Amino acid sequence: MRLSAVDRLLEYFEENIDLEHIRKIEKLNYEALNYGEVPFLPLTIRTAADGFERFPLEDAFDNPEKMLYNELLSSTFHSSYNSVRTKDHCALQIRSNHGIGIIASLFGCKSSVFNNEMPWVSHISLDDAKKAFAGGVPDLNQALGKKVVDTCSFYHERLKSYPRTYQAVHITQPDMQGPFDIFHLILGNDCFLLVHDDPQFCREALEVITETYIRFREFVNPLLTDNYNGDAVFVHGFLCGGKVILKNDTAAINLSETMYHDFETVWDERVYEHFAGCGGGALHYCGPERDWHYREMSDKNLRAINFGNPEMHSLEKAYNFWRLNNTAIVGWGVNEGPDHLEKVYSLGISTGMQLMAVAGSAGQGKEIVKRHEQRMAEGR
């Protein structure tokens, strides 16, 4: 059923989207991603979506009309609505936002939404997991996999009546997590015992999970409009090199360097290598940096890295390392106000990054963008 609130929001987009600006900032992001010469580093403003109120997640989870509305207003890392208002440097993006349990659901895990929070994933027993993995790659068009297909298909049909919006707003890949994170979602904290007690089973499970990850990305690809120049994709509010963004939150924090290598690195490398013809991939993880992260996470096909907690990292150390690998840093400053940009300016960083800053309002966001562009021009 069409909702008038969604129509009003889409009408706002259709009337206010500046396609010339969109084309310029998408090119800006791509050139910065590839360490090209840019007039300023792209900056995304995070602020409240004044004037509109999101539907509760309990309602939107099974209703693609409401999910579309929510996604246009704000997603995990950005807001297309606010980017239209502030004319920041973020490309407009939406996704099938069904949480972290999408691939885990293909193996039998259920997701539940409580208290307007992102879905909680229920683990399955070890016996059930062994049976699921023994069957190899599962049917991709079932459980939340089918919901992703249905939601993205709906987005296409709904947006076609708004041609400027349909052209500007990218339908991007859902949250697919990463091999070990999916393993953890399926088995819960038992996975930390299993890497010691039954490493062979863990490798066999990760073999199936990794292949499922690759195939699911290919399965949903015809429904997405996330591609840029054949070797980058819009995803999670960023432009990332390659075809995917792997999430390593669980392994990066909880595993030792040796364990990380055996149960994360080798599987990530397989994903990057599979998509090497499309540019490889990107990586996200939360938490603090550890020296061994640099050794284990670097890869010739890793094109971008996103830190969920950049405030826990040394910008100078991170940038000096990753620029030598031609790996861009995206989403830096996701949790911080504009003051953190001073560090970027003082280090003289002029490319290879996509920045973020939190603002109190859209008006303040516009001023931050204007000041940022001026500061970077002064530094040249």
C-alpha positions as CSV (number, residue, x, y, z in Angstrom):
1,M,0.0,0.0,0.0
2,R,1.4,3.4,-1.0
3,L,1.8,5.7,2.0
4,S,1.4,9.5,1.7
5,A,4.4,10.1,3.9
6,V,6.6,8.2,1.5
7,D,5.2,10.2,-1.4
8,R,5.9,13.5,0.3
9,L,9.5,12.4,1.0
10,L,10.0,11.3,-2.6
11,E,8.5,14.5,-3.9
12,Y,11.0,16.4,-1.7
13,F,13.8,14.4,-3.2
14,E,12.6,14.9,-6.8
15,E,12.3,18.6,-6.4
16,N,15.6,19.2,-4.5
17,I,18.1,16.8,-6.0
18,D,20.8,18.5,-7.9
19,L,22.0,15.9,-10.4
20,E,25.0,18.0,-11.5
21,H,26.2,18.2,-7.8
22,I,25.6,14.4,-7.5
23,R,27.8,13.7,-10.5
24,K,30.5,16.0,-9.2
25,I,30.7,14.5,-5.7
26,E,30.6,10.9,-6.9
27,K,33.6,11.7,-9.1
28,L,35.2,13.4,-6.2
29,N,34.8,10.3,-4.0
30,Y,36.2,8.1,-6.7
31,E,39.3,10.2,-7.3
32,A,40.0,10.5,-3.5
33,L,39.5,6.7,-3.2
34,N,42.2,6.2,-5.8
35,Y,44.6,8.7,-4.3
36,G,44.0,11.1,-7.2
37,E,44.4,14.9,-7.0
38,V,41.2,16.4,-5.6
39,P,40.2,20.0,-4.6
40,F,39.2,18.8,-1.2
41,L,38.5,15.5,0.7
42,P,34.9,14.4,0.4
43,L,33.0,15.1,3.7
44,T,29.7,13.5,4.8
45,I,27.6,15.3,7.5
46,R,25.7,13.3,10.0
47,T,22.8,15.1,11.6
48,A,19.1,14.5,12.6
49,A,16.5,14.3,9.8
50,D,14.4,17.2,11.0
51,G,10.8,17.3,9.9
52,F,10.4,13.6,9.3
53,E,10.1,10.7,11.8
54,R,11.2,7.2,11.0
55,F,8.8,4.3,11.2
56,P,9.6,1.8,14.1
57,L,11.9,-0.9,12.9
58,E,9.4,-3.5,13.9
59,D,7.0,-2.1,11.3
60,A,9.6,-1.5,8.6
61,F,11.3,-4.9,8.8
62,D,8.4,-6.6,6.9
63,N,7.1,-3.6,5.0
64,P,9.3,-2.4,2.1
65,E,7.4,0.9,1.7
66,K,8.3,1.8,5.3
67,M,11.8,0.6,4.9
68,L,12.3,2.7,1.8
69,Y,11.1,5.7,3.8
70,N,13.5,5.0,6.7
71,E,16.4,4.3,4.4
72,L,15.9,7.6,2.6
73,L,15.8,9.5,5.9
74,S,18.8,7.8,7.5
75,S,20.8,4.6,7.4
76,T,23.6,3.3,9.6
77,F,26.3,5.7,8.5
78,H,24.6,8.4,6.5
79,S,21.3,10.1,5.5
80,S,20.4,10.7,1.9
81,Y,17.8,13.2,3.0
82,N,20.4,15.3,4.8
83,S,22.9,15.0,1.9
84,V,20.2,16.5,-0.3
85,R,19.7,19.3,2.3
86,T,23.3,20.1,3.1
87,K,24.8,19.3,-0.3
88,D,27.7,17.5,1.4
89,H,29.9,15.1,-0.5
90,C,28.0,11.9,0.2
91,A,26.4,9.9,-2.6
92,L,22.7,9.0,-2.0
93,Q,22.2,5.4,-1.0
94,I,19.6,3.0,0.3
95,R,19.7,-0.8,1.0
96,S,17.6,-3.7,2.2
97,N,18.2,-3.0,5.8
98,H,17.4,-6.3,7.4
99,G,20.3,-6.4,9.8
100,I,23.4,-8.5,10.3
101,G,21.7,-11.9,10.1
102,I,21.0,-12.1,6.4
103,I,23.5,-14.7,5.4
104,A,23.2,-16.4,8.8
105,S,19.5,-16.8,8.1
106,L,20.3,-18.9,5.0
107,F,21.7,-21.5,7.4
108,G,18.6,-21.5,9.7
109,C,19.2,-18.5,12.1
110,K,16.2,-16.3,12.9
111,S,16.2,-12.5,13.4
112,S,13.9,-10.6,15.7
113,V,13.3,-6.9,16.2
114,F,12.8,-5.5,19.7
115,N,12.4,-2.0,21.1
116,N,13.1,-0.3,17.7
117,E,16.6,-1.7,17.6
118,M,18.4,-3.5,14.8
119,P,17.5,-7.2,14.6
120,W,18.8,-9.7,17.1
121,V,20.1,-12.9,15.6
122,S,19.3,-16.2,17.4
123,H,22.1,-18.8,17.1
124,I,21.5,-22.5,16.3
125,S,22.9,-25.6,17.9
126,L,26.2,-27.1,16.9
127,D,24.4,-30.2,15.6
128,D,22.1,-28.1,13.5
129,A,25.0,-26.0,12.2
130,K,27.0,-29.2,11.2
131,K,23.9,-30.4,9.3
132,A,23.6,-27.0,7.6
133,F,27.2,-26.8,6.6
134,A,27.2,-30.4,5.4
135,G,24.7,-29.4,2.8
136,G,27.1,-26.9,1.2
137,V,25.9,-23.5,-0.1
138,P,22.2,-23.2,0.8
139,D,19.3,-21.9,-1.2
140,L,20.0,-18.1,-1.5
141,N,16.4,-17.2,-2.4
142,Q,14.9,-18.0,1.0
143,A,14.8,-16.6,4.6
144,L,16.2,-13.1,4.7
145,G,17.8,-13.7,1.3
146,K,14.3,-13.6,-0.3
147,K,13.4,-10.6,1.7
148,V,16.4,-8.7,0.3
149,V,15.3,-9.7,-3.2
150,D,11.7,-8.6,-2.6
151,T,12.8,-5.3,-1.0
152,C,15.2,-4.3,-3.7
153,S,12.7,-5.2,-6.4
154,F,10.2,-3.0,-4.6
155,Y,12.6,-0.1,-4.5
156,H,13.0,-0.2,-8.2
157,E,9.3,-0.2,-8.9
158,R,8.6,2.6,-6.3
159,L,11.4,4.9,-7.4
160,K,10.7,4.7,-11.2
161,S,7.9,7.2,-10.8
162,Y,10.5,9.7,-9.6
163,P,13.1,9.7,-12.4
164,R,15.6,12.2,-10.8
165,T,15.5,10.3,-7.5
166,Y,15.8,6.9,-9.3
167,Q,18.8,8.2,-11.1
168,A,20.5,9.7,-8.1
169,V,19.8,7.2,-5.3
170,H,21.8,4.0,-5.4
171,I,20.4,0.7,-4.3
172,T,23.3,-0.9,-2.5
173,Q,24.2,-4.3,-1.1
174,P,22.8,-5.3,2.3
175,D,24.8,-6.0,5.4
176,M,26.5,-9.3,4.6
177,Q,29.0,-9.2,7.4
178,G,32.2,-11.3,6.9
179,P,33.2,-15.0,7.2
180,F,34.0,-15.2,10.9
181,D,31.3,-12.8,11.9
182,I,28.8,-15.0,10.1
183,F,30.3,-18.0,11.9
184,H,29.8,-16.3,15.2
185,L,26.2,-15.3,14.4
186,I,25.4,-18.9,13.6
187,L,27.0,-20.5,16.7
188,G,27.4,-17.7,19.2
189,N,30.3,-17.7,21.6
190,D,30.8,-21.4,21.1
191,C,32.9,-20.4,18.1
192,F,35.6,-19.2,20.4
193,L,35.9,-22.7,21.9
194,L,35.7,-24.4,18.6
195,V,38.7,-22.7,17.1
196,H,40.7,-24.4,19.8
197,D,38.8,-27.7,20.2
198,D,37.9,-28.4,16.6
199,P,39.8,-26.2,14.2
200,Q,39.1,-28.6,11.2
201,F,35.4,-28.2,11.6
202,C,35.8,-24.4,11.8
203,R,37.8,-24.4,8.5
204,E,35.1,-26.6,6.8
205,A,32.4,-24.3,8.1
206,L,34.2,-21.2,6.9
207,E,34.8,-22.8,3.5
208,V,31.0,-23.1,3.1
209,I,30.3,-19.6,4.6
210,T,32.8,-17.9,2.4
211,E,31.5,-19.5,-0.8
212,T,28.0,-18.6,0.3
213,Y,29.1,-15.0,0.9
214,I,30.5,-14.8,-2.6
215,R,27.5,-16.4,-4.3
216,F,25.0,-14.3,-2.4
217,R,26.8,-11.1,-3.5
218,E,26.6,-12.3,-7.1
219,F,23.0,-13.4,-6.6
220,V,21.8,-9.9,-5.5
221,N,24.0,-8.0,-8.0
222,P,21.3,-7.7,-10.7
223,L,19.1,-5.9,-8.2
224,L,21.7,-3.3,-7.2
225,T,22.6,0.1,-8.7
226,D,25.8,0.5,-6.7
227,N,28.5,0.2,-9.3
228,Y,30.8,3.0,-10.1
229,N,33.3,2.7,-13.0
230,G,33.4,-1.0,-12.8
231,D,35.8,-1.2,-9.9
232,A,34.0,0.5,-7.0
233,V,30.6,0.3,-5.3
234,F,28.5,2.6,-3.1
235,V,28.0,0.8,0.2
236,H,27.1,1.8,3.8
237,G,27.3,5.5,3.0
238,F,30.7,5.3,1.3
239,L,32.3,4.7,-2.1
240,C,34.5,1.7,-1.6
241,G,36.9,0.1,-4.1
242,G,36.0,-3.4,-5.3
243,K,32.7,-5.2,-5.0
244,V,32.1,-5.9,-1.3
245,I,32.8,-4.6,2.2
246,L,33.8,-7.3,4.6
247,K,33.0,-6.8,8.3
248,N,35.5,-8.2,10.8
249,D,34.1,-6.8,14.1
250,T,34.2,-10.2,16.0
251,A,37.6,-11.5,14.9
252,A,39.5,-8.2,15.1
253,I,38.6,-7.8,18.7
254,N,38.4,-11.4,20.1
255,L,41.1,-13.4,18.2
256,S,44.8,-13.5,18.6
257,E,47.0,-12.7,15.6
258,T,47.5,-16.4,14.8
259,M,43.9,-17.2,15.2
260,Y,42.9,-14.2,13.1
261,H,45.1,-15.4,10.3
262,D,43.7,-18.9,10.3
263,F,40.1,-18.1,10.7
264,E,39.7,-14.6,9.1
265,T,42.6,-13.5,6.9
266,V,42.7,-16.5,4.6
267,W,38.9,-16.4,4.0
268,D,38.9,-12.6,3.4
269,E,41.7,-13.0,0.9
270,R,39.6,-15.5,-1.0
271,V,36.7,-13.0,-1.2
272,Y,39.1,-10.2,-2.4
273,E,40.7,-12.5,-4.9
274,H,37.4,-13.7,-6.3
275,F,36.3,-10.1,-6.9
276,A,39.8,-8.9,-8.1
277,G,38.4,-8.3,-11.6
278,C,35.9,-5.8,-10.1
279,G,38.6,-4.1,-8.0
280,G,38.7,-6.4,-5.0
281,G,37.0,-5.2,-1.8
282,A,36.9,-3.2,1.4
283,L,37.0,-3.9,5.1
284,H,35.2,-2.6,8.2
285,Y,35.9,-3.3,11.8
286,C,35.0,-1.7,15.1
287,G,37.2,-1.2,18.2
288,P,40.8,-0.1,18.8
289,E,43.8,-0.7,16.6
290,R,46.4,-3.4,17.3
291,D,49.8,-3.5,15.6
292,W,49.2,-6.9,14.1
293,H,46.0,-5.6,12.4
294,Y,48.1,-3.8,9.8
295,R,50.0,-7.0,9.0
296,E,47.0,-9.3,8.8
297,M,44.5,-7.0,7.1
298,S,46.7,-5.6,4.3
299,D,46.0,-7.2,1.0
300,K,46.8,-6.3,-2.6
301,N,43.1,-6.4,-3.4
302,L,42.0,-4.3,-0.3
303,R,41.0,-1.0,-1.7
304,A,39.4,0.7,1.3
305,I,39.2,0.4,5.0
306,N,36.6,1.8,7.4
307,F,37.0,2.0,11.2
308,G,33.9,1.9,13.2
309,N,35.7,3.7,16.0
310,P,38.3,6.0,14.4
311,E,38.6,7.9,17.6
312,M,40.5,4.8,18.9
313,H,43.0,4.9,16.1
314,S,46.0,7.1,15.3
315,L,45.2,8.9,12.1
316,E,48.9,9.6,11.3
317,K,49.9,5.9,11.8
318,A,46.9,4.6,9.9
319,Y,47.2,7.0,6.9
320,N,50.9,6.5,6.6
321,F,50.5,2.8,6.5
322,W,47.4,2.4,4.3
323,R,48.5,5.0,1.7
324,L,51.6,2.8,0.9
325,N,49.1,0.0,0.1
326,N,46.9,2.3,-2.0
327,T,44.1,1.5,0.4
328,A,41.8,4.5,1.1
329,I,40.4,5.3,4.6
330,V,36.7,5.9,4.3
331,G,34.2,7.2,6.9
332,W,36.9,8.7,9.2
333,G,35.2,10.8,12.0
334,V,31.9,8.9,12.0
335,N,31.3,9.5,15.7
336,E,33.0,12.9,16.1
337,G,32.1,16.6,15.6
338,P,33.9,18.8,13.1
339,D,36.9,19.6,15.4
340,H,38.5,16.3,14.5
341,L,39.0,17.7,11.0
342,E,41.8,19.9,12.3
343,K,44.0,16.8,12.7
344,V,43.5,16.0,9.0
345,Y,44.4,19.6,8.0
346,S,47.5,19.7,10.3
347,L,48.8,16.4,8.8
348,G,48.4,17.9,5.3
349,I,46.3,14.9,4.1
350,S,44.9,15.9,0.6
351,T,43.7,12.6,-0.9
352,G,43.0,8.9,0.0
353,M,40.3,9.7,2.5
354,Q,36.5,10.1,2.8
355,L,35.6,12.1,5.9
356,M,32.6,12.4,8.2
357,A,31.5,14.8,10.9
358,V,28.5,15.1,13.2
359,A,26.6,18.4,13.1
360,G,23.8,19.7,15.4
361,S,21.6,20.7,12.4
362,A,21.4,20.8,8.7
363,G,22.3,24.5,8.8
364,Q,25.4,23.8,10.9
365,G,26.2,21.0,8.5
366,K,26.2,23.4,5.5
367,E,28.6,25.7,7.3
368,I,30.9,22.8,8.2
369,V,31.0,21.7,4.5
370,K,31.7,25.3,3.4
371,R,34.4,25.8,6.0
372,H,36.0,22.4,5.1
373,E,36.2,23.3,1.4
374,Q,37.8,26.6,2.3
375,R,40.3,25.1,4.7
376,M,41.5,22.5,2.2
377,A,41.8,25.2,-0.5
378,E,44.0,27.3,1.9
379,G,46.2,24.3,2.5
380,R,47.3,24.0,-1.1
